[in-house]
Amino acid sequence: RVLFFPEGTCSNKKALLKFKPGAFIAGVPVQPVLIRYPNSLHQRLSSPRLKVLWLTASQPCSIVDVEFLPVYQPSPEESRDPTLYANNVQRVMAQALGIPATECEFVGSLPVIVVGRLKVALEPQLWELGKVLRKAGLSPGCVDAGAEPGRSRMISQEEFARQLQLSDPQTVAGAFSYFQQDAKGLVDFRDVALALAALDGGRSLEELTRLAFELFAKEHTEGPGRLLYKDGFSTILHLLLGSPRPAATTLHADLCQAGPSQGLSLCQFQNFSLHDPLYGKLFSTYLRPPHTPRGTSQTPDASSRGSPTALANGTGQVPKQKGD
């Protein structure tokens, strides 16, 4: 017998994270097991280790309740589809625990939800970058990006600070860490230019997606014009939506199946990012950060159409509480 923890991580016990499909690929019956810790002091394993040890030592004994649910017999459809199988077992276990089932899962330390063929961050780091820059008194629209379309320009942390006119070392390090660094610790200034343009808030979505295309598209080797290949496409989605690059690469391959080339034209990219019935909602939500440069709040309503919460496929999303 094999024991799986299908969430693949520790959570705050307020919801069941999306189950990973590995335990369900075989398509055989599984025995759901619930584990509860009804202690007066909650030792969250996601907390710092010293805190967990302190809370454990602060009570005479630690109680663990283990409940075995009836064996789950998969239907023929579930046996063929491990994701469907995992989702249905998740719902059964969540109902027994009396908590919601959520589409949220973790990719490394990044909490994401699945929307179609894409994984997107619950809250893009782009918003966190905006908070850091506003705290430093920087208005993104006042920065002369100077990025050259289609060509990378790698810059160091020192040059990054000079370009953005930042002097506080902690602020510089925090803002610089948002961008992906190469082996030499350099970042592509096109990434910086696109992030600043998105945070500016003064551009329409059409203008912003056109800028993204111009920055990362490359000359088409077999004909006139420029195309957006998988590397540039995954960079854009990672910067703007917080999507892990492998998920974006897979989606790019799906989008390119409809055409003869392995790249997307500007028209195809904007049809995807602005007019697609599923993914277009993501761009309109994520590219309107919760704070504008003037400091007004625009946090998306969890119940509004097009918000990341509303896009979860039929599952409940627990609002993130302070301190969780």
Secondary structure, 3 states (H helix, E strand, C coil): CCCCCCCCCCCCCCCECCCCHHHHCCCCCECCEEEECCCCCCCCCCCCHHHHHHHHHCCCCCCCEEEECCCECCCHHHHHCHHHHHHHHHHHHHHHHCCCECCCEEECCEEEEEECCEEEECCCHHHHHHHHHHHCCCCHHHCCCCCCCCCCCEECHHHHHHHHCCCCHHHHHHHHCCCCCCCCCCEEHHHHHHHHHHHHCCCCHHHHHHHHHHHHCEECCCCCCEEECHHHHHHHHHHHHCCCHHHHHHHHHHHHCCCCCCCECHHHHHHHHHHCCCHHHHHHHHCCCCECCCCCECCCCCCCCCCHHHHCCCCCCCCCCCCC
